[in-house]
Amino acid sequence: MKSIASELWETTFDLFPTRRESRMIMGVISLAVTISVSEILMAHFFSLLILPTEPRSTKNLIILGIIFLILFTALRLVSFGKEHYRLNVFEKSLENSRTGDRVADSWRWATAMELTSLLTLCGRLFFVSVLLFFFSPIFGICNLIVGIGVFQILSWRLKKQFKSQYKFKEKQRTNDPASNAEKVRTRVISGEIGSLLSSAGVIILLGILLLLFANDAVTPAKAFVLFIALRMVGQIYSGLSSGLMRFARARVFSG
């Protein structure tokens, strides 16, 4: 876990050294995290629409449904605007630190893209995990324990991937480059192994959720939201696993 945090921290200040640039990047990440948290709250809103605690009139249901659709559309538009803003931030920041080497600059762009994606995923995971405590403290604690284990696995996979990428770079320098198939296979398989192992943690959490629901520890509406959140957590772990492998490749070749 420490190695992941230190790598992301060091890379952030390497690519975006000024305080202004760092603030802009944090703004992009904060916006992305806010969108993700809003999606969980929207899922809760939807669960209350389809699983109400008391009967509703058709008129009220239509009004609430319209509000839901408006909010959902707004979230999609904000998400679209966020990507444009992120690219503008990259263009302003990375243009100022161009090395003159097109290949190196291209890898710096790739590193920046992967870095912000990873930071966004970490931020999403943190706030979704906090929300899990709100819906079910017991489930939140279980998620925290599983998360620590998953990050240990991802940290181990990241270290191995850095070693592999440095070997590929050294081979390239000695005019004996590894084949494209070998490079892609090493990165993809490593990411899939991390994703597979993290899936085991998600399956454990799913079993715990079913157990809590069976013992009436959570209501049907909360169980629905927790399931949506758990799916999101699983997607985040999968994204982190593959993203960290791409990050290692870009980081090594951008230097």
C-alpha positions in Angstrom: 0.0 0.0 0.0 2.9 2.4 0.9 4.6 1.8 -2.5 1.4 2.8 -4.4 0.9 5.9 -2.4 4.6 7.0 -2.7 4.7 6.4 -6.4 1.5 8.4 -7.0 2.6 11.2 -4.8 6.1 11.5 -6.4 4.7 11.4 -9.9 2.1 14.0 -9.1 4.8 16.5 -8.1 7.0 15.5 -10.9 4.4 16.2 -13.6 2.6 19.1 -11.9 5.3 20.8 -9.8 3.7 24.2 -9.3 1.0 24.8 -6.6 -1.4 26.1 -9.3 -1.1 23.0 -11.4 -1.5 20.7 -8.4 -4.6 22.6 -7.4 -6.1 22.3 -10.9 -5.4 18.5 -10.9 -6.9 18.1 -7.4 -10.0 20.1 -8.7 -10.4 17.6 -11.6 -10.1 14.6 -9.2 -12.5 16.2 -6.6 -15.0 16.7 -9.3 -14.7 13.1 -10.5 -15.1 11.8 -6.9 -18.1 14.1 -6.3 -19.7 12.6 -9.4 -19.1 9.0 -8.2 -20.5 9.8 -4.7 -23.5 11.4 -6.3 -24.1 8.2 -8.3 -24.3 6.2 -5.1 -26.8 8.7 -3.7 -28.7 8.6 -6.9 -28.9 4.8 -6.5 -30.3 5.3 -3.0 -32.8 7.7 -4.4 -33.8 5.1 -7.1 -34.1 2.4 -4.5 -36.5 4.5 -2.5 -38.6 5.0 -5.7 -38.9 1.3 -6.4 -38.9 0.1 -2.8 -40.8 2.8 -0.8 -41.2 2.5 2.9 -44.9 3.6 2.6 -47.3 3.7 -0.4 -47.1 6.7 -2.8 -49.6 8.2 -5.1 -49.0 8.0 -8.8 -48.6 11.8 -9.0 -45.9 11.8 -6.4 -44.1 8.9 -8.1 -44.1 10.8 -11.4 -42.8 13.9 -9.9 -40.0 12.1 -8.1 -39.2 10.1 -11.3 -38.9 13.4 -13.3 -36.5 14.8 -10.6 -34.5 11.6 -10.7 -34.1 11.8 -14.5 -33.2 15.5 -14.4 -30.5 14.8 -11.8 -29.2 11.8 -13.7 -28.9 13.8 -16.9 -27.1 16.6 -15.1 -24.5 14.1 -13.7 -23.8 12.8 -17.2 -23.3 16.4 -18.5 -21.0 17.3 -15.7 -19.0 14.1 -16.3 -18.7 15.0 -20.0 -17.4 18.5 -19.1 -15.0 17.1 -16.6 -13.1 15.2 -19.3 -12.7 18.3 -21.4 -11.4 20.2 -18.4 -8.9 17.5 -17.6 -7.4 17.6 -21.1 -7.1 21.4 -21.0 -5.3 21.1 -17.7 -2.9 18.6 -19.1 -2.2 20.7 -22.2 -1.4 23.8 -20.1 0.8 21.9 -17.6 2.7 19.5 -19.8 3.3 22.0 -22.6 5.4 24.0 -20.1 7.6 21.0 -19.3 8.3 19.7 -22.8 11.7 18.0 -23.2 11.9 18.3 -27.0 11.9 14.5 -27.3 8.5 13.6 -28.8 8.6 10.0 -27.6 9.4 11.1 -24.0 6.7 13.8 -24.1 4.2 11.3 -25.4 5.0 9.0 -22.5 4.6 11.9 -20.1 1.1 12.5 -21.4 0.3 8.8 -21.0 1.7 9.0 -17.4 -0.5 12.0 -16.6 -3.6 10.3 -18.0 -3.0 7.2 -15.9 -2.0 9.2 -12.8 -5.2 11.2 -12.7 -7.3 8.1 -13.5 -5.7 6.3 -10.6 -6.0 9.2 -8.2 -9.7 9.5 -9.2 -10.2 5.8 -8.5 -8.6 6.1 -5.1 -10.7 9.1 -4.3 -13.8 7.3 -5.4 -12.9 4.2 -3.4 -12.3 6.3 -0.2 -15.6 8.2 -0.4 -17.7 5.1 -1.4 -16.1 3.3 1.6 -17.1 6.1 3.9 -20.7 5.9 2.5 -20.8 2.2 3.3 -20.3 3.0 7.0 -23.3 5.3 6.7 -25.6 2.5 5.3 -24.1 -0.3 7.4 -21.3 0.1 9.9 -20.7 -3.6 10.0 -20.4 -3.9 6.3 -18.2 -0.8 6.2 -15.7 -2.4 8.6 -15.7 -5.6 6.5 -15.0 -3.5 3.4 -12.1 -1.8 5.1 -10.5 -5.0 6.1 -10.9 -6.5 2.6 -9.6 -3.2 1.1 -6.4 -3.3 3.0 -5.8 -6.9 1.8 -6.5 -5.9 -1.8 -4.1 -3.0 -1.7 -1.4 -5.2 -0.4 -1.9 -7.5 -3.4 -2.0 -4.5 -5.9 1.2 -3.1 -4.3 3.0 -6.4 -4.8 1.8 -6.6 -8.5 3.0 -3.0 -9.1 6.5 -3.7 -7.8 6.8 -6.7 -10.1 5.5 -4.7 -13.1 8.1 -2.0 -12.5 10.8 -4.6 -12.5 9.5 -6.0 -15.8 9.2 -2.6 -17.5 12.8 -1.7 -16.5 14.0 -4.9 -18.0 12.1 -4.1 -21.2 13.6 -0.6 -21.3 17.1 -2.0 -20.7 16.6 -4.5 -23.6 15.6 -1.6 -25.8 18.7 0.3 -25.0 20.9 -2.7 -25.9 19.1 -3.0 -29.3 17.6 -6.3 -28.3 14.0 -5.2 -27.6 11.4 -7.6 -26.3 8.6 -8.4 -28.7 5.4 -6.4 -28.6 3.5 -9.6 -27.7 5.7 -10.2 -24.7 5.4 -6.6 -23.4 1.6 -6.6 -23.8 1.2 -10.1 -22.3 3.3 -9.2 -19.3 1.3 -6.0 -18.6 -2.2 -7.4 -19.3 -1.7 -10.7 -17.4 -0.3 -8.9 -14.4 -3.3 -6.6 -14.4 -5.7 -9.5 -14.7 -4.1 -11.4 -11.9 -4.5 -8.4 -9.6 -8.1 -8.0 -10.8 -8.8 -11.7 -10.2 -7.4 -11.7 -6.7 -9.3 -8.5 -5.8 -12.5 -10.2 -7.1 -12.1 -12.8 -4.3 -12.5 -9.9 -1.8 -15.6 -8.6 -3.5 -17.1 -12.1 -3.5 -16.5 -12.3 0.3 -18.2 -8.9 0.7 -21.1 -10.1 -1.4 -21.5 -13.1 0.9 -21.4 -10.8 4.0 -24.1 -8.6 2.4 -26.4 -11.6 1.8 -25.8 -12.7 5.4 -26.7 -9.2 6.7 -29.8 -9.1 4.6 -30.9 -12.6 5.7 -30.6 -11.6 9.3 -32.6 -8.4 8.8 -29.5 -6.3 9.6 -30.2 -4.1 6.5 -33.4 -3.1 4.8 -34.2 -4.1 1.2 -33.6 -0.5 0.0 -30.2 -0.3 1.8 -29.3 -3.8 0.6 -29.9 -2.6 -3.0 -27.7 0.4 -2.5 -25.0 -1.6 -0.9 -25.0 -4.0 -3.8 -24.7 -1.2 -6.3 -21.8 0.3 -4.2 -20.2 -3.1 -4.0 -20.3 -3.4 -7.8 -18.7 0.0 -8.0 -16.0 -1.1 -5.5 -15.3 -4.2 -7.7 -15.0 -2.0 -10.8 -12.6 0.3 -9.0 -10.4 -2.5 -7.9 -10.3 -3.9 -11.5 -9.6 -0.4 -12.8 -6.8 0.1 -10.3 -5.2 -3.2 -11.1 -5.0 -2.6 -14.9 -4.4 1.1 -14.5 -1.4 0.5 -12.2 0.2 -1.7 -14.8 -0.2 0.9 -17.5 1.1 3.5 -15.1 4.2 1.5 -14.4 4.9 1.2 -18.1 4.3 4.9 -18.8 6.3 6.0 -15.8 9.4 3.9 -16.7 9.5 5.0 -20.4 8.8 8.7 -19.7 12.0 9.0 -17.6 
